[in-house]
Amino acid sequence: MRTAPPQLALLFLSWELLGFSDFTWRQFAFSALAMAQLEELELLKKSLGEEAEPPAERFQKKVEGSISKMVLNGGMDNRYLVLAVNIVQNEEGTHEKHLIITASQSLENKELCILRNDWCSVPVEPGDIIHLEGDCLSDTWIIDEDFGYLILYPDILISGTSIASSIRCMRRAVLSETFRSSDPATRQMLIGTVLHEVFQKAISNSFAPEKLQEFAFQTVQEIRHLKEMYRLNLNQEEIKQEVEEYLPSFSKWARDFMHKYNSADLPQMQLSLPSDGNNNNSTCNIEVINSLDIEESIWSPRFGLKGKIDVTVGVKIHRGYKTKYKIMPLELKTGKELNSVEHRSQLVLYTLLSQERRADPEAGLLLYLKTGHMYPVPANHLDKRELLRLRNQMAFSLFHRISKSAIEKEKTKLAPLPQIIEDQQTCKYCSQIGNCALYSRAVEQQMDDSSVPIGMLPKIEEETQHLKLTHLEYFSLWCLMLTLESQSKDNKKNHQHIWLMPASELEESGNCIGNLIRTECVKTVCDGQYLHNFRRKNGDMPVTNLMAGDRIILSGEERTLFALSRGYVKEINVTSVTCLLDRNLSILPESTLFRLDQEEKTCDIDTPLGNLSKLMENTCVSQKLRDLIIDFREPQFTSYLSSVLPYDAKDTVACILKGLNKPQRQAMKKVLLSKDYTLIVGMPGTGKTTTICTLVRILYACGFSVLLTSYTHSAVDNILLKLAKFKIGFLRLGQAQKVHQDIQKFTEEEICRSKSIKSLALLEELYNSHRIVATTCMGINHPIFSRKTFDFCIVDEASQISQPVCLGPLFFSRRFVLVGDHQQLPPLVLNREARALGMSESLFKRLERNENAVVQLTVQYRMNSQIMSLSNKLTYEGKLECGSDKVANAVISLPNFKDVKLDLEIYADYSENPWMIRVFEPNNPVCFLNTDKVPAPEQAEKGGVSNITEAKLIVFLTSVFIKAGCKPSDIGIIAPYRQQLKIINDLLFLSSIRMVEVNTVDKYQGRDKSIILLGELLKDWRRLNVAITRAKHKLILLGCVPSLNRYPPLGKLLHHLNSEKLIMDLPSEEHESLCRVLGDFQRR
């Protein structure tokens, strides 16, 4: 017998390692073709940069350490872990792929899945999660051309539209999932959206001609459609007229197919359902009985699909004397009547989605609204099989966006996309052609084994010839870093926790509320927004992090009801939660149990990737930004202020400048003289928000238009709250629910509602009447930016914003101002590798090398001199200065301190505990309590890291300060870990202490308190700098000096504190005596 090649011996060795010693290679005769297939599989993996190492080792690396976090189960909703993959030749001489799989967390109870025919091409490997459809007999699944399906990476939900588009070009489909914002809005898309809505209103109400006219009139007046008309520079009346041309076809369809309008014979159609068996008669009549749902949203982690079905209808299929009732998807198309494979494929996929909610419809209905013609589309096994195989290929590309190099083991690279097709006609009209060429040149052509069709090289060159090598490298690096960050284990963008974890378990994290029932009637706020009220079926609401304005996903507790609707929390209290949702859920039974999940967007890379793509475009704006940001062209400035300051604004500007200090005045002048950009370094307490507000006032007085942005809504609104006091008009973009209550009246949403704007002319007037527009950096896809360019763009918190996100608003201004301080919080990066590659470098930090563009605000009005000196020593090298003697000498006001001091001397042994008086002395602004002798070890639990002893010390200090007369709201507690925050909050609650804010340093950025208690000192010097500069009058630090001295930034700080005699050693077992003292205090 022929000896097995080494590769195959290794494959079967992996079987033996997994306990499958009864399977041996001797049972199979391996042909040359089998070897070729194996080599092809290995080449595929090498093309992704994977090392060709033994499968057993590869599996061990992939699965080890993560198996406990995997969710595996059998049954209809099975999730299997692939343990081994083997290519074999069966007795008939054909080749199969054998998968050893398990649904057991302990890797026991193994099963065999045999893939035959074209299923062998599924690129599955050890460590992958799969779902299987079919029958399992004797622990063996067989998936072939006639029976069963395999779903690869079922947690990646792909829309039916994307899969249908992949038929013509898989690369385009993957690019559209990656660079979503590059698919531009068009007139045809807008017309299609309006027609969909008119038809959906009609099928739910009436197809009478006068009602259709009414629906069309109402729909083209809706603000969201007016905004798209503005974006595309269209005429509202022309859009209305074009929509009306379709209305007779709507009526014709209703007369032909709808039960209540049909008075004649139903049209004959050809439809064979799989359940019809061998019945050769496909002629039938289809009658639409009713509409069951509109825009039904279905997520299917069973098939790895998601989508919204235009209309879900109940139909009767009449064939001879027999009638069948089915619930089917009805797909609406407004373009040419193609009955194309893409259109039909979309419907076939919707039949799979429908199976999540009800019996298999076996077919769908395709309606072309222009003609009223409808086609039945059967969903047979062959079509489903091929579409699911396309879905698997797409999921594979989306999952394997990153690859490890086989040569440089430590280097990570972007993976190649599906092959470029050579089809000039398809490429000519492709919206992703720019990104396709860019990715090919910047990423794929840098690989040794890159392959581009010769006929496409001129097109790639044409699309990218304006870019330098430095530009391509910038694009490639940021694509890589953003992709790494999106795949971080802490990123929940895919929402798989919704179907993998029960609500009861997620409630512990505070990001979910389950066991909810709907109360009261659903109120329609406006079309597409519905107010729902929920309460717990049993008991009060759990403790939750959810608050008004948070984005949420609403699902049913029942497994088939995922993602029924999206929306916002409107109001939440201990008994109920009110949500504004995008669907009316009153059609569901009153007994339906719901769950709310916070829609966490830890890393939404759609917008930054879109900005990155836009930066590479061949436009004047993008060229200028590439010159400044990538190539570091020095920014230019005008020499004389008189050349930019209008004569009639000089007195106003001079009056405004009088209220500023010298560095602030220098910042104003630098901005006015700039031709490109200015950087304003806002050191702690230097009045950064006031400076920005003043800058906006001056620019407004000079007649300039200003785009005001930041990463967070709160940062934008803090500036607007100050600006509103000066009676300067501005337009606030964004959802009103996310905006500060006092700013909501300035939002586009509220203005449109209060003025009842229903015409494009009025909307244009609104946009044109405001020279100051404010939004977050993520809000730059608003239609206003398609036709408006601002003189200045101001970005607050710029040092905390990643480069591609910060880029967004800069495309819409002639000059920009970045305000921040890179000595404080950097952009949040979860992925270590992305951080190491430089993702935490903000645009502010990158451009700071051009010193002539930088102005520093150094006069601060927050901290007294002793607290300020810490920050000067740690970070600012003595640059910070107090704004006045009053600020420098300010101390905490404790009106009851004398009484508290007396109590402490009574209940604590003062001779042995001198620190207990000193720490509360108002004239001691800075104290460090050394816990070296106190047993205060950190504990790592399920909820995270905590230190109970340190928490008790902090609560003791807080109690005494309150007793001494400090308001609880003037005290802030900062801790680095969520579990520590929870423990401190629990202890405060037990001590009946309310209104004391306990939070992480990230949440305290830009804010301050009279007293700051900082436990578990932060090893990151920038976070430490932020923490200590939150205190105005008193700062108390806790920690173990010997342990903290090992970290250079902390060692530097501790050396300064020691030299100033500000470190106090706590005696051993002091935490126990404090509990006694606190008890005595509370009894008094």
N, C-alpha and C positions, 0 to 999 in steps of 0.2 A: 504493500500500500504506500501511496505517496506521502512523504513527510510534510506536515503542516509548516507553512512559512512562519518565520519568527513573529510577524505581526499577529497572525491568527492564534499562535500559541499564547501570546500575551492576552488576547481577547478572552480565551478560554481559561487562562490563569485567573482573570478577574472573576469569572464565573465560580471557579473553585474557591476563591477567597470569600465569595459571598454565599458559600454553602451549596453550590450547584455542581458538586463533583460528579453527579450522575450524567451530566451533559459533558461529553468530551468531543474533541474535534474528530475523533476516529469514526463517529457516527455519520460524518458528512464527507462527500467527495467534492473537493474544491476545484473548480475549473479556473481557467485563466481569466474568464469574465468576472468571477467572484473576486479574484485578486484585484482586477482592474477597478471594480466598484469600491473595494476597500481603500485602494490608493487614492481614488477620486474623493472619497470622504475625507481622508487625511489631508489632501491638497486643499479642500474647501476650508478645513479648520486652519491650515497654515495661512491661507489667504486672509483669514481673520486675525492672524498673528498668534495663534495658539501653538504651543509647543506640542510636537508629536511625542508625548510621553505615554507610558503604559496606562491603559484605561483605568486600572485599579487605583493607581496613584492619582490620576486626574479626578476620579470620582471622590476619593478620600479628601482631596483638597477642596473640592467644590461643596461637599456636603458636610464635612466635619465642622462642628461648632454651630451649624445653623439648623440641624435637624429638629432641635427642640422648639424652634420658632415656626416650623412648617406646619401647615394645617393639611392633614391627610385624612381621607375618609373614602369608604366604599359606597355602594348604592347608586341610585340614579344620578345624584350630584357628586359622583366620585371625583377624587383628586389623588392621582397616583404619583409617586416618586420613582423616576427611572434609575435603576441601580446599575444596569449594564446594557450595552447595545452590541449586537453581534450580527454580522452578515453571513448567511448560510445558504447552501444549495439543497433544495429538497429532493425527494425521490423522483419527481417529474423533471428534474433538471433546471427548474426555474429558481430564481434567487429571492430570498426573503430577508427581512430584517426582524430579528428576534429581540424583544425588549424584556428584560427582567424587571418587574415592577413590584411595588408594595404600597398598600394603603395604611401600613402600620408604622406608628412613630418609632417603634423599637426595631424597625427594619426586618421584622419577622413576617410570616404569612405571605411569602412571595408568590407572585403569579407570573404567567408568561403572556405576552402580547405579540402576536405574529402579524407583521405588516407585509402584505402581498401587492403585486402589481405596482401601480404608480405610487402607492403609499410608501414604498421603499425609499422614495426620494425625500421624505420628511426629514429635515436635518436635526433629529432628536439626539441627545447625548446624555450620559450619566449626570444625575443631579437635576435634570429638568423636571418640571411639574407638567403632567398631562391630564386631560379628561378623555374618557372613552365612552362612546355610544355603541351599543350593540348588545350581544349576549356573551356571558362568560360561562363556559362549560368546563368543569373539572379544572378550575383555576387557570383556564386558558382563553384568551380573547383572540379572535381572528378578524382582522380588518382587511377587506379586499375590495375589489371594484364593485361588488354587488351588495355588500353588507358592512355596516358599521362605519364609524368616523373616529378619528383621533384629533383632539384639539390641543395644540402645542401652546404653552404659556396661556392658559385660559384666563388669567387675571388681567391680561392685556386686552381691553375691550376696544374693538375696532368697528367703526361705523360701516353700515352696508354701502353707503355712498363711496367711501374710500376703497373698499374691496372691489366694487364694480368698476371704479376708475382704473384699478390695477390691471384689468384685463388687457387694456391697450398698452400700458406702460407701468410696470411695477415701481420703477425708479420715481416717476412723477407722484405716485400715490404715497410713497414713503417721504418724499420731500414735502408734500402737502401736509403730512402729519407733523413734520419737523418745523417747517417755516410757514406756519398757518397764516400769518398776516401778509404773506406775499401774494396770496390769492385775492386780487382786487375786486371790489364791488363793481357791478356793471348795471347798465340800464335794464338789461334782460333779467338779471337777478332780482332787481327791485320789482319789476312788473310781475315776475313769477311769485314773489312773496305776497304782493297785494292780491293777486288772483287766488292764491291758496286761501287767504283769509276770507275773501268774499265767498268762495265756494263753501268753505267750512261753516260760515255763518248761515248760508242758505240751506245746507243739508241738515242743520240743526233747527232751522226755523221754517223758511219757505222759499220756493223757487219762483214765486209769482214775479212777473216782470217789474212791477213797481217796488217790490221788496228788494230785488236784485239791484235796482238803481239806488235805493236807499243805502244798501250795504256798501256798494262801491263808493258812494259819496262820503260815507262815514269813514271808510278805510283810508282813502287818500288824504283825509284830514288828520289822521293820527300822527302824533308828534314824532314817533320813531320813523315813520315813512317820510315825513317832511324833512327830517335830518338827513336821510339818505338822498333825497332830491337835492338838498343843499350841497352835500358832498360831491354829487355828480353833476352839479350845475344844470339841473333839468327844469322844465316848466311844469308846474302842477296841473294846469288845465290839459296839457298834452298827455300827461300820464293818465289822467281821468278818462280822456277820450279813448286812449288805447285800451284801457281796462274795459270800458263799455262795449268795445267791439267783440269781446268774448262772451258777453252776457247771453245772447241768443243761443249759443252753443250749450250754455249751462241749462237753459230751459229745455232744449232738445234732449239732452241727456236725461233729465228728470222725467220727461214724458216717455222716453224709450225704456228706462230701466227702473224707475222708482215706483213702488207699489201704489202709493197714494196719488200719483199723477198719471199712471198708465191706464188708458182707456181702450187701447187697441192691443194687437198681438205683440208679444215681446220679440225683439230681434233674435234670429237664430245665431248661435255661436258654436265654435268648436272647442270642446274641453274634455280631456280624458284625465280622470283622477286616478292616482295609484290604487285607491280602494275599489275602483271599478273592475279591477281584475282584467279578464280577457274580453270584456265587452267591446266589440268593434265599433259600436255606435257612439261617436264623440259629439254628435249634434245635440245641442241643448238650448234652453232658454234660461237666462239668469235674471232674477228679479231682486232688486235691492229693497229689503223690507224696512230697515231702519239704520240710523247712525248710533253706534254705541260709544264712541270716543273720538276726540279730536286731538291730533298731535300726541298720541299715546307714547309716553317715554318708557322704553324697556331697556334694562341692562341685563345681559345674559352671561354670567361667568361660567355657565355650562357650555356655551358655544363660543365664548370669547368675542361676543358681538354686543353692539349697542345701537340704538337708533330711535327715531321718532316716526311713527306711522302717521301719515297725513290724515287718514280717516279709517277707523275700524268699523266695518259695516256687517250687519246681519243679512245674509242672502239666502234665497231659495233657488236651487238648481233643478229645473224641470226637465226631465228626460223621459219622453213618452208618458206613461201613467205614473211614473215614480218621481218623487220629489225629495231632495236632500236639503237640510238646513245647515249652513256653515257660517262661521264668523271669520271674515277674511280681511286682509289689509287692502285698502284702496289707495293706490299711489297716483298722485296728480302730476302731470307734466304740462308745461306751458310752451315748450319749444316746438320744433318740427316733429311731425308725426313719423318717428323713425321705427318704432317698435324694435329698437336696437337691443343688442345683447346686453349692453350696460344697463338699460332700463329694466329689462326682464330679470337680469341678475339681482338687481336691487330688491325686486319683489320676492324672488326666491329666498333671499336672506331674511326678509321680513316675515316669511312664513315660519322660519326657524325661531325668530324672536317671539312670534305669537305663541309658540309652543310653551313658552315660559308661563303664560297666563291661562291658556285654555287648550282645547283639543287641537290637533294638527289641522290647519285649514286646507292643506294639500294643494292650495292654489292661491293666487292673488289677482287683483284686478288693476289694470293699467289704463288710466283715463287721460286722453289728450284734450286739454281744455279748449284749445283753439277750434277743434272740429266737433267735440262731443263724442268722438269715437272711443269705445272701450274694448280692451282686449283681455281675455282671461289668460293668465300665465300659470300653467301647472308647475308644481315644484316636485320634480321626480328625484330619485336617488342620485342619478348621474349628475344633475345640475348642482345639487347640494354638495355632493362629494368634491366636484372640481372647484366650487367656490370656497369651500372650507380648506381645501389644499392651498388656494391662493391666499386665504386668510392666514394660514400657517406660515407661508413664505414671508408675508408682510410682518407678522408677529416676530419671526426670527430676525428680520432686519432691524426692527424697532428695539428688540431685546439686546441684540449684539451691536450696539452703536459704538462700543468700546472694545478694543482688543489689546492683549498683552503681546509684546514683541517676543518672538522666539529667539532672537539674537541678543537683544538688550533686555534682560529679564526684568529689570526694574522700570523700564520705560513703557508708558501707556500711550496708545495711539487711538485715533478715530478709526473705526472700521470702514471698509468700502461700502458704498451703497449698491443696490442691484445694478446690473450692467446697463450702460447707455444703449438705447435702441437706435438703429439707423433708419429713421423714418422722417424725412425732411418735412412732410406735410403735417405730421403730428407735432413735431417740434416747433413748427412755425407759429402755431396758435397756443403753445403751452405756456401757462402762467408761471411755471417754475423753471423756465429755460435759463434764466439768469443764475438762479441758485444751483441748478444742475451743472452748468459750466464752471461756476465758481468753486463748487465742492470738488469737481474733477481736477481742476488745476491746482487748487490750494491744498487738497488732501490726497486724493487718489494718485495724482501724477507724481507725488513725492515717494510713492511706494515702489519697491523694486519690481513687483510683478503687476504693475498697473497695465490695464489694457483698455484702449479707447478705439472705437471704430474709426478707421481712417477717414471715412466720409464725414465724420462729425468734428474732426480737428479744426477745420476752418471756422465752424460755428462757435466752438469753444474759445478760439482765439479772438473772434469778433466780440464776444460777450465780455472778455476779461482783459483785453489788450491795454486798457487804461490804468490797470493796477500794477503797482510796483511789487517787488518781492517782499518788501517790508509789510505791505498791505495784506498780501496773501498769508504771511506768517501770523499777523495779528488775528486775521479771521480764523485761521486753523486753530491757534492757541485758545481763543475764546470759545470757539465751538466745542473744543475738547473739555475745557474747564466747566462750561455750562452743562454739558452732558454728564460729566462726572458728578456734578452737584445734584442734578436731577435724579441720578441713580443712588443717591445717598440713602442709607438705611432709615434715616429719620424723615425722609421726604414721603408724604402721603398723597401725592398728587393723583395717583391712580385709584385711590379710594378703596383698595381691596379690603381694608379693615371693615367696610360696611357689610360685606358678605362673608368675611372670614371670622369675625368676632361678634359674639352676642352683645346686645346693647347693655346688658347688666354688667358685663366685664369692662366695656369701654366707659361706662359711667364713672368708674373709679378715677379715670384720667381727667374727668370734668369736661370732656369734649362731646358728650353724647347724652341724650335723654331718651329713654325707652318707655314702653308701656303707656303710651299716650292715646287718648281718645279725643275725637273732635267734639267740640261743644259749640252751641249757638249756630246760627246760619252763616254761611260763607258770604262775605260782602265783596262786591265787585268795586274795587277802587277806580280802576280804569281798565281798558281792554288789555289783557295780558298780566294784570296784577289783581290778586284775590287775597282778601284778608281772612285768615283762618285762626281760630282759637282752639287751643288744646289744653287738657289737664291730664294728670296721672289717673289711671284707672283706679289705682289703690294708693292712697297716701299723698303726701306733699311732694313737690319737686325735689330731686336730689341736689346736693351741692354741685354747682357747675361753673365752668369758666365762661359759658355762653353769656353774651350781653347784647343789648340793643345795637343793631347795625351789623352784627356778625352774619356772614354768609353761611347758609346751611343747605344740606340735602335732606329731603324728607323721603323716607321709605316706609313700607309696611313691615311689621315684625314678621309677617309671613315671608318665607324665603323667595317667593316669586315676585315680590313687590318692591324691588330695589329702585331707588332714584325715581320715585313717582313725580317729584317736583323739586325745583330749586327756588331759593329766595333768600329773605333776610329775616332776622329776628326783629320784630317791631317793639315788643315789650315782654319782659319776663319778671315774674315774682315767685313767691314761695308756693303758690297754688296753681299758676297757669303760665302759658307762654303763647304769645300772639305772633304770627308770622305772616309776612307778605310773600305769597308764592306765585309762580308763573302759570299754575294750572288750578282750575277749580276742582277740588277733590270731593265735592258733595255727591258725585255720581257713585262713589264707593259706599258700601253698607255702613251704617252708623256704628256697627260693632267692630269695624276695622281698627286694629291696633297699629300705632305708628311709632317711629323712632326718628329723632332729629340728630343728625351728625354735623358737626362743624366742618365746613368746607375749607380744610387747611390747605393753603397754597405756600408751603414752605419754600418751594422753588418752582415758580411758574416761569419756564424758560421760553414760552411762546413769544412774549413781548421782547425780551432781550435778544433772542435770536433774530426776530424781525428787524430790530434796530441794527444789529450787526450786518444783516443782509443789506439794509438800506444804506449803511455807511459805505458799502462797496459799489454802490450804483454809480453810473457815469453821468452825474449831475453836478452842477456848480456848487450846490450846498454840500454834497457829500465830499466833493474834491477838497473844499476848504477845510472841512472837519478832519479829513484824512491828513492834510498838511499839518494842521495844528496838533492833533492828538497822536497820530502814529509817527509822523516824521519830525515832530517837535519844532516846527517853524516858530520863530519868536513872535509873540503878539506885538501888534503895532499900536502906537498911541499918538494922538494929536498933541501938538506942542502947546497950544494956547486954549485956555478955557473959554475965552471970548468967542472963539470960532464955533463952539458947539452950544453955548448958552444963549437962548433967544433973549433979545433985549427986554421984552415985556415980562420975562420971567425972573430977571435978576433980583428984583426986590423981594419977591416971594422966596426964592432960593436962599438969599442972604438971611432972611428972617428965620427960615427953617434951620439953617446951619448954626445959628446962635445957641441953640439948645444942645449942641454936640460937644464932646471933648475932642482933643486934637487928633488922636488916631481915627476917630469916626469921621471927622472932617476930611482927613487925608483919603479915607476910603471913598467918600462921595466924589471927590475930585478925580481920583484914579478911574472910577467907573465912567464918569462923564467924558474923560479923555480917551477912553479905550476904543479901539477899532475892532478888536477881536474878543478878548476876554479879560476878566479881572478875578483874582482869588482873594477873598476876605477871610482871614484866620480869626475866628471868634473864640478866643480863649474863655475858660469858665467864668461866668458872671459878668462878662464885658458888655452885656446888653445887645446880643446878636439879633434878637427878634426886633428890638427897638430900632436898631441900625437898619435892618431890612425895610421896616415900615417907613422909616425916614427916607431911605433911598427911593422907594416907590413914590412917595409924595413929591420928591424933587424931580424925578423923571416925568411924573404926571404933569407937574407945573411947567416942564420944558416942552410938553406936547408929545412926548414919546409914548408908544404903546409898550406894555409890559406883560410878559407871561410869567406868572409866579408859581413855582412848583416845589415839591419836596417828595420824599418817599412816602411819608405818612400823612393821613388826613389831619391828624392833630397838629402837626407842625405847620401845615398850610393854614389851618384855622386860627392858630395862635397869632399869626401875623395879621390875618384878616380882622380879628377881633380888635386889634389896635388900630388898624387902618379905618375900620368903620366909624371910629370916634371922630375922624377928621372929615366926614361927609364926602368921601371920595367914592364914586360909584365903581363897582366891579361885578364881574360875573363869575360865580363859582360853579364849576362843572363837577359832575359826580353824583352818585346816588344820595338823595337827601338824608337817608337813614344813617349814612356814614359821616355826615357833616355835623359840626357843633350846632346845638339848638339855636343859638343866637345868630348863626350864619345861614341857616336854612332858607330864610326869606330872600337871600341873594342867589340861591341856586337856580340854574336853568329850569329844573323840574318844577319848583314852586312858582317861578315867574310865569312859565307857560300855563300852569294850572290856574293861577290867579287872574291872568289876563285872557284866559281861554284862547290861546293861540292855536288857530286851525288853518292858517294859510302860510305858504312859503314866504310871502312878502313880509308878513309880521315876524316870522322867525329870522329872516335876513336882517330886518330892522333891529331885532334884539341883539344879534351877533355884532352888527356894525356900530351899535351905540355904546359899546364898552371897549375902552382902550386898555383896561386891566382885566385879565382873565387868569383865574387860579384853578389849578388841578394838581393831582399827584402825577408823578413820573409815569405811572402805569395807565394814566388816563389819556394818553396822547393819541389814541386811535379815534378820538371824537371827531365828527365831521367838520367842526369849525376849523381844524388845522389843515384841511384840504384846500382852503381858499384864503387863509389868513397868515401873514408873516409879521412877527413882532420886532420892534426895535431892540428890545432887551429881553432876555430870559434870565430870571433869578432862580437858582436852585439852592434851597436851604437843606441842611443836613447832608451836603454833598460828599463829605468825607465818610459817610455811612452807606453810600449807594454804590453798587457795583458799576463798573464802567459802561457795559452795554445798556443798563437801565437808565443811567444818567444821560446817555446819549439821546434818548427819545425826544425830550423837549427841545434839544439844541438844534434839531433840523428846522425848527419853525421860528428861528430868530436870527437877527443879523449879528448880534453880540450877546455874550452871556457872562453871568456873574455866578461863581461858585462860592458858597459860604459854608464853612465848616472848620474842622480842626482835626488833623490826622493824628494828633496826640490823644484824641479821645476814641470813641468806639469806631472800629473799622467796619466795612461791610461784613455781614454775617455769612460765614461759609461753613457748612456742615462737613463737607468732604475733605479729609486730610490731604489727599493727593491734589485736589484742586487748589487748596490753600498753599501747598508747597510750590505749585506752578505759578502762583502769583495772583489768584483770584481775589484775594483780600485787598489788593491795591485799588483804591478808588481813583476816579478821574481827577479828583482834587489833589491827591498825593502825586499822581503821575505828572500833572502840569506844574506842580509846585517848584520844579527845578528851574523854571523861568522866573527868577527872583524879582525881575522888574515888574511882574504882573501881580505881585503879592503885597497885600497890606495887612498888618497885624493890629488887632484890637487888644490892647494890653491893660487898659484901665478897667478894673472890675469893681462891682458894687454889691457883691454878695457876701464874701467871706471876710471875717476879721483877719487881722494881720498874721496871727499865729497859724490859723488854718491855711491861709494863703501861702505861708512860707513852706509848708509841706509840699504843695504842688510846685512851687518854684524850685525846690531842691530836687524833687523827683523827676520833673519834666521840663519846666520852662526856663531854667537857668537864670532865675532872677528877673525875668521880663515882666511878670505880673506886678501890678501896683494897685493899691487901694484908691478908690475914687475920691475919698475924703477921710478926714480924721474920724468922723462919726462912724464910717464903715470900718475903719481899721481897729477902733476900740470897742466895737459893739460886743455885748455879752448877752447871754440868755437871761430872760426875766423869769425869776422863780420867786414869786411873792411869799410863798410859804416855806422858803428854804430854811429859815431859822428854826421853825418848829420841827421840820424833818431832821435837821442836824441834831437837835436835842433828842429826838426819838432814836436816832441811830446811835448816839452815845449811850443811851439807856439800854438798847437791845443788842448792840454789838460791842465787843470788847475793843474800844478805840485804840488802846495801846498796842494790841496785836493786829488791828485792822485799820491802820491809818488811811489806806487807799479808799476806804468806804466813805470817808468824808471828802477827801480830795477830788474824787471822781465826779462828785456832784457840785463842787464849788463853781459858781458862774465864772469866776476869774481864772479858771483853768480850762481854756477852750479845747485843748487837745490832751487826751489821755490814752495810753495803750495799756491794756490789762493783760499781763503775761500769764497764761494758763499752764506754764511748763510743769508746775508742781501739782496741778489739779488733774485728776484722771478724766480727760476729755477726748477719748478716741473717736474717730469717725467710724460710722457704721454704714455698710453698703447693704441695702435691703431691696425688696422688689420695687418699691417706689422710687428708689434712688439713694443718694448719699445723704447722711444726716449726722448731727452731733448734738445729742440730747442735753449734755451738760452745758455746752455753749448756749443752747437755746434757753435753758433755765436762767443762766446769768443775764442774758439779754432781757428776758421778761422781768427779772428782778429790777434791773436798771430802769426799764420803762415804767414800772409801777412806782418807783421812788420819784422819778421826774414828774409824773402826773400828780403825785401826792404833794410835791413841792410847788405845784401851781402851773406847770406847763400844760398847754392844751394838747390833747392826744393827736390832733391833726397837725401839730407842729413837730411831731416826732416821726422820723423815718427809719425803718430797719432794712438793711440790705444784706442779702445772703446769696450765695452763688447757685445753690441747688434747690430744685422744686420741692423735694422732700423736706428739706430744712425749712423752707417757707411754710409748708403745711404744719410742721411740728410747732413752729413759733406761733402761727395763727391759732392753733388748737390751744396752746398754753395761755395765750392772751385771752381767748374766749373763756377758758376755765377761771381766769382771774378777773372776769367781767370787765375787760378792757376793750373798748371799741374805738374806731376811728383812727387807729394807728396803721399807717400804710406799711405793709411788709411786701417787698418785691425784689426782683433781680436788678442789677445795676443797669441793664439794658432798658428797663422800664422807667428808670429814673433820669435817663439822659434828657437834658434841657430843663430840669426841674430842681427844686431845692427844698430844704426843711431847716428849721432852727436847730434841731438836734438830729444827728445821724449816728446810728449804732451800726457798726460794720463788723459782722462776724465772719470767720473763715476768710482771711485776707486773700485777695485774688492774685494769682501768679502772673496774670497778664497785666503789664504795667499800664496799658491804656485804660483797661477797665478799672484798675486801682485808682488811676488819676481821676476818672469820672466819679468814682465812689466817694473819694475824700473831698472833692470839690462840690458835692451836693450840700454840704453843711454850711450854714451861715454863722452860727454862734458857738456850736459845741460839736466836737467829733470824738467819738469813743470807739477805739479799735480793740478787738479781742483776738488773741492767737497765741501760739506757742513760739516764743522767740527762737530757740535752737532750731526748730523745724523750718521756720520761715526764712532764717538767715541763709539757707542753702540756695535761695532764689535771688539772683543779682538785684533786680529792682527792689525787692523787699529788703534785702540786706542794706541797700543804700538808704532806704527810708528808716529802717530800724537804727542805723548808725546815727542818723540825724536826731531821731527821737531820744536816743540814749544820751547824746551829747547835750540835749536840752533838759535832761532829767524828767522826761515825760513818760517813762516806762515804769509801771507799778507791778510788782510781783504779787500774785495771789497766793496766799498760804495753801498748803495741801488740805484737801477735804473742805475747801472754802464753800464749794457749791452746796454742801449739806447744811452748813450754818446759815447760808443765805435763805434756804427754804424755811428755816425756823424763823429768821428775822422777818421774811415776807409774810409768814403766817401771823406773827405778832402785829405787823403793820395792818394787815387786813382786818384783824379782830378789833383794832382801835378805830 
